[in-house]
Amino acid sequence: MAEVQDIFLRYGVAYVEKHKLSYIQHKAMSAIQKCRTSQLGGHIDICENCGDTRISYNSCRNRHCPKCQTLAKERWIENQRANLLDIGYFHIVFTIPDTLNLMVYQNQRELYTLMFKAVAETLTELASDKKYLGAKLGFTSVLHTWGQNLMHHPHIHCIVPGGGLSSTGKWVNSRKKFFIPVKVLSHKFRGKFLYYLKQLYLQNKLEFHGSEAYLSDTIKFETLLSFVYSKEWIVYCKPPFKGAACVVEYLGRYTHRVAISNKRIVSIENNSVTFKWHDYKDNSKCKLMTISAEEFIRRFLVHILPNGFMKIRHYGLLGNRNKNTKLKTCKQLTNTPILLKEKISTIKLIQKLTGRDLSKCPNCGSDKLIRRSCFSKSPPSSLQTV
């Protein structure tokens, strides 16, 4: 099966020679190229019972690597289960106009942060308004920067509970469909984003290059703000989930997703990459897209986030200062069982995901496995790689 790693290995060197990459892009590409190969070392498991010998190579653990997200996602999900309430949840997506995409890309850290800030304040302020809910929320926001075609399309997914904690310490349930109309969310988000964007501009904290250089002119920047303010900004809200278990599984699909999964890549041939994508403008039809390997790498690298940037954030009742106080109160008010956090070992987590018990020999089932130290060079070809 074709993978992102294969594309980087075949065409990555030529791409780097031709294009200027940032340090973090170099780091991500290198990690993906080396993932689960002898270059990162590994270990050898030998069964004392039957003599079966197998190699396991180390993962790169880069958050942009398609191979390394499943385990990280499951571990994250396990940690979040204890924070869920036994009520309905909504999935809300906030999107900015594509007119702003290039500006955002040229100022990723500042404007991705701004998106989080505008979304959080929009939800928090409107929820506290008695006209809608009159209570404090606890929600999780996740940044995605891509569309199905791998083009730059920054947007934020939010998982929001259908209710909140009032100032008098009572639980307030939302309406069934949602307590804040999407148009109200859209207008509030638009106003906040553009206000903070203008503040960054006036503080000279934004950079403009290439085709965006004209925005250094204040009048032209103001013209752009007026234009995007006149547009309707898209905010999407999905109905409540069936239960807390569904929420956490659904949330997990978004938190650790990368720009494209390996299973979507169909083929690599003739310096081109073909992958599957859903065309949302055509009733979400599944289609095939073929682009040059060079263009594929360019699109993939666009989604490498700034170093240390947090793409998953918790707000309100889920914030660190409220988890052990107000969230506990919410659980009592909503009759949510209090779950104790249990740290699951990597071996047990893998067994849960795959059904394989790594502490036993896959050949004879014996638990008499000897694990030898890591190696940095390719092992003998007679050994079986897993």
Sequence and secondary structure as in RCSB ss.txt:
>XXXX:A:sequence
MAEVQDIFLRYGVAYVEKHKLSYIQHKAMSAIQKCRTSQLGGHIDICENCGDTRISYNSCRNRHCPKCQTLAKER
WIENQRANLLDIGYFHIVFTIPDTLNLMVYQNQRELYTLMFKAVAETLTELASDKKYLGAKLGFTSVLHTWGQNL
MHHPHIHCIVPGGGLSSTGKWVNSRKKFFIPVKVLSHKFRGKFLYYLKQLYLQNKLEFHGSEAYLSDTIKFETLL
SFVYSKEWIVYCKPPFKGAACVVEYLGRYTHRVAISNKRIVSIENNSVTFKWHDYKDNSKCKLMTISAEEFIRRF
LVHILPNGFMKIRHYGLLGNRNKNTKLKTCKQLTNTPILLKEKISTIKLIQKLTGRDLSKCPNCGSDKLIRRSCF
SKSPPSSLQTV
>XXXX:A:secstr
   HHHHHHHHHHHHHHHS   HHHHHHHHHHHHTTSGGG EEEEEETTT  EEEEE     TT GGGHHHHHHH
HHHHHGGG  SS EEEEEEE  GGGHHHHHHTHHHHHHHHHHHHHHHHHHHHHSTTTT SB EEEEEEEEE TTS
 EEEEEEEEEESEEE TTS EEE  SS SS HHHHHHHHHHHHHHHHHHHHHTT     GGGGGGGSHHHHHHHH
HHHHTS   EEEE   SSHHHHHHHHHHHHT  SS GGGEEEEETTEEEEEEEEGGGTTEEEEEEEEHHHHHHHH
HTT   TT   EEEEETTSTTTTTTHHHHHHHHTT          HHHHHHHHHS  TTS TTT  S EEEE   
SS   TTSEE 
